[in-house]
């Protein structure tokens, strides 16, 4: 199964694999198969399809375009070995490409006020007629214990990615001057929740200490953003 990296400059943002005959939609929307939460990306930006071992790229009427070898494409286009594929400001490369710096799930800022770049693949839906697995009893949650963040309680069961920030569409909305639209993310990886801060004017704190890189969360940890305090429990 071919594996690819999505990169910003020399930073690996995420990895994804694609099977023969499979199609994946890359975009900013939460219903995309691979989600790039960045203002340069349209909700449904690019469709990638693997046909007979050849990767086909199709632009989905995106604002900033999909490019193969520097040319903006207007129809499904084959991407062969040695070709360059760009989706907005991001590049898609074969896994193992030299010169890429390992920084999965955290990347360099692309806009002053919207510095977030985070990727998470949509979870497959259960087949028709098959009930979803019941939520785990030991699922974690976020509790706002100071500040006016909303909602006051957020259950993390069934969520692989949670956005905290000033964006009204954030899973946990944190109003306030200079707080980033996406201040930080909480991501489920290998059964553990990770706090992933984003670069901005305001520091994200964990247990009163500023954090600049991903940290694993443990029950009782306190996440601080200016006057907001959120407990992971």
C-alpha distance (Angstrom), angle and dihedral (degrees) to the residues before:
residue distance angle dihedral
X1 . . .
X2 3.84 . .
X3 3.81 115.7 .
X4 3.79 125.0 -154.4
X5 3.78 137.3 -172.7
X6 3.79 126.8 -139.0
X7 3.80 107.7 -146.2
X8 3.78 139.6 -174.4
X9 3.79 108.6 -153.2
X10 3.83 102.7 -46.9
X11 3.79 95.4 -22.6
X12 3.80 123.1 102.7
X13 3.79 107.5 -135.1
X14 3.79 98.5 -179.2
X15 3.79 145.9 -27.5
X16 3.76 128.7 -126.3
X17 3.78 136.2 174.9
X18 3.79 127.7 -147.0
X19 3.78 128.4 -158.9
X20 3.79 127.7 -141.4
X21 3.81 108.7 -80.6
X22 3.81 92.8 12.2
X23 3.82 124.3 128.5
X24 3.80 124.0 -155.6
X25 3.79 127.9 -170.4
X26 3.80 116.9 -145.3
X27 3.79 116.5 -160.1
X28 3.78 149.8 114.9
X29 3.80 94.9 -92.7
X30 3.77 119.6 102.2
X31 3.81 89.0 -127.0
X32 3.82 92.5 60.7
X33 3.80 117.3 109.3
X34 3.82 90.6 -128.7
X35 3.80 112.7 27.2
X36 3.81 122.2 -150.9
X37 3.78 106.2 -173.1
X38 3.79 97.7 -156.5
X39 3.80 133.2 115.1
X40 3.81 92.2 -125.4
X41 3.80 90.0 65.2
X42 3.80 125.4 76.9
X43 3.79 120.1 -131.9
X44 3.81 89.7 -105.8
X45 3.78 104.3 19.2
X46 3.82 111.9 155.9
X47 3.78 137.3 4.2
X48 3.82 117.9 -147.5
X49 3.81 120.3 -163.7
X50 3.79 128.5 -179.0
X51 3.81 110.0 -143.8
X52 3.82 121.9 173.5
X53 3.78 89.2 -20.4
X54 3.83 93.3 -52.8
X55 3.80 121.1 115.4
X56 3.81 111.8 -131.7
X57 3.82 119.3 -161.0
X58 3.79 122.8 -159.5
X59 3.80 124.4 -177.4
X60 3.82 113.0 -136.0
X61 3.83 97.6 -148.6
X62 3.81 90.5 -77.9
X63 3.79 122.4 177.9
X64 3.81 97.6 -126.6
X65 3.78 97.8 32.6
X66 3.79 140.5 -134.2
X67 3.80 116.8 -94.0
X68 3.80 133.1 -160.6
X69 3.80 114.8 -168.3
X70 3.80 89.6 -13.8
X71 3.80 95.6 -54.6
X72 3.78 121.1 112.9
X73 3.79 108.8 -122.2
X74 3.80 124.7 -136.8
X75 3.81 99.2 -179.5
X76 3.79 137.7 31.3
X77 3.82 106.1 -61.3
X78 3.79 131.3 -169.5
X79 3.79 116.3 -121.0
X80 3.79 108.8 -154.6
X81 3.79 131.0 -174.1
X82 3.78 108.5 -67.5
X83 3.82 94.5 24.4
X84 3.81 120.7 119.2
X85 3.80 120.4 -130.6
X86 3.80 121.0 -165.7
X87 3.80 126.7 -175.4
X88 3.78 106.0 -166.5
X89 3.81 104.5 -56.4
X90 3.80 93.3 -16.8
X91 3.80 130.5 89.0
X92 3.79 127.6 -147.6
X93 3.80 113.5 -145.1
X94 3.78 136.9 171.3
X95 3.81 112.1 -92.4
X96 3.77 111.9 -95.2
X97 3.81 96.1 34.5
X98 3.83 106.8 158.1
X99 3.80 121.0 -115.7
X100 3.79 97.8 35.7
X101 3.81 114.9 128.3
X102 3.81 115.6 -135.6
X103 3.81 109.2 -116.8
X104 3.79 105.1 131.7
X105 3.83 115.7 -171.8
X106 3.79 93.0 8.5
X107 3.77 125.7 73.5
X108 3.76 143.7 167.4
X109 3.82 117.5 -74.0
X110 3.80 116.2 -95.4
X111 3.82 100.7 -173.6
X112 3.79 130.7 28.3
X113 3.79 94.6 -125.7
X114 3.81 98.8 27.7
X115 3.76 105.6 44.3
X116 3.74 98.5 153.8
X117 3.75 123.4 119.5
X118 3.75 114.1 168.1
X119 3.73 131.5 150.0
X120 3.77 131.7 -160.2
X121 3.76 129.1 166.5
X122 3.79 117.2 -126.2
X123 3.78 113.5 -109.9
X124 3.83 115.1 -115.4
X125 3.79 115.9 -104.9
X126 3.77 121.2 -119.2
X127 3.83 114.6 -102.0
X128 3.77 117.4 -96.2
X129 3.77 112.0 -78.7
X130 3.78 93.0 20.3
X131 3.78 115.0 110.8
X132 3.77 120.4 -131.8
X133 3.77 118.1 -106.3
X134 3.80 112.2 -93.9
X135 3.80 115.5 -105.5
X136 3.78 115.4 -91.3
X137 3.77 114.4 -102.9
X138 3.78 90.7 -136.8
X139 3.80 93.7 55.7
X140 3.79 116.1 140.2
X141 3.78 130.5 -126.9
X142 3.79 141.3 -166.9
X143 3.80 119.7 -121.4
X144 3.81 122.0 -165.1
X145 3.79 104.3 -140.3
X146 3.82 98.3 167.7
X147 3.80 133.5 23.5
X148 3.78 129.2 25.1
X149 3.78 101.0 -75.7
X150 3.80 115.7 150.2
X151 2.96 133.4 -105.3
X152 3.77 98.1 30.7
X153 3.78 90.4 -148.7
X154 3.81 126.1 31.2
X155 3.81 121.0 -174.3
X156 3.81 111.2 -145.3
X157 3.81 94.8 -159.9
X158 3.80 110.9 126.5
X159 3.83 93.2 7.7
X160 3.78 121.6 117.1
X161 3.81 95.5 176.7
X162 3.82 129.6 30.9
X163 3.80 123.3 -177.4
X164 3.81 121.9 -151.7
X165 3.79 119.6 -169.1
X166 3.78 151.4 84.0
X167 3.80 94.3 -61.0
X168 3.83 108.0 112.4
X169 3.81 87.2 -136.9
X170 3.82 92.9 55.5
X171 3.80 115.2 121.6
X172 3.81 87.5 -125.2
X173 3.80 110.4 27.5
X174 3.82 114.9 -147.3
X175 3.82 111.0 -174.0
X176 3.78 120.7 -159.6
X177 3.79 145.8 103.9
X178 3.81 115.7 -68.0
X179 3.80 93.9 2.8
X180 3.80 107.3 135.8
X181 3.77 121.5 -111.3
X182 3.78 83.4 -122.0
X183 3.80 103.0 24.5
X184 3.80 95.3 168.8
X185 3.78 143.2 -23.6
X186 3.77 133.9 -132.0
X187 3.78 110.4 -148.5
X188 3.79 131.2 -173.1
X189 3.78 110.2 -135.0
X190 3.80 127.1 164.6
X191 3.80 91.0 -14.7
X192 3.82 95.1 -53.0
X193 3.80 131.3 99.5
X194 3.79 115.4 -125.3
X195 3.80 126.8 -162.2
X196 3.81 109.5 -139.1
X197 3.83 113.7 -171.2
X198 3.80 121.9 -156.0
X199 3.78 125.6 -142.8
X200 3.80 114.2 -99.6
X201 3.77 147.5 119.9
X202 3.81 93.2 -73.3
X203 3.80 123.2 57.2
X204 3.78 121.1 -129.6
X205 3.81 110.8 -133.7
X206 3.78 131.9 -155.8
X207 3.80 114.5 -160.4
X208 3.82 88.6 -15.1
X209 3.81 93.4 -53.8
X210 3.83 120.5 111.7
X211 3.80 113.3 -117.3
X212 3.79 127.0 -155.9
X213 3.80 100.2 173.6
X214 3.77 137.1 40.3
X215 3.80 117.6 -67.3
X216 3.78 130.8 -173.7
X217 3.79 114.1 -116.0
X218 3.80 123.9 -131.4
X219 3.77 129.1 -166.1
X220 3.79 110.5 -78.9
X221 3.82 96.0 22.7
X222 3.81 115.6 144.4
X223 3.80 121.4 -138.4
X224 3.80 113.7 -158.2
X225 3.82 129.6 -163.8
X226 3.80 111.5 171.1
X227 3.83 104.8 -64.4
X228 3.79 94.1 -7.4
X229 3.79 121.6 96.5
X230 3.78 121.4 -175.4
X231 3.79 124.2 -174.0
X232 3.80 121.3 -147.4
X233 3.77 108.9 -143.7
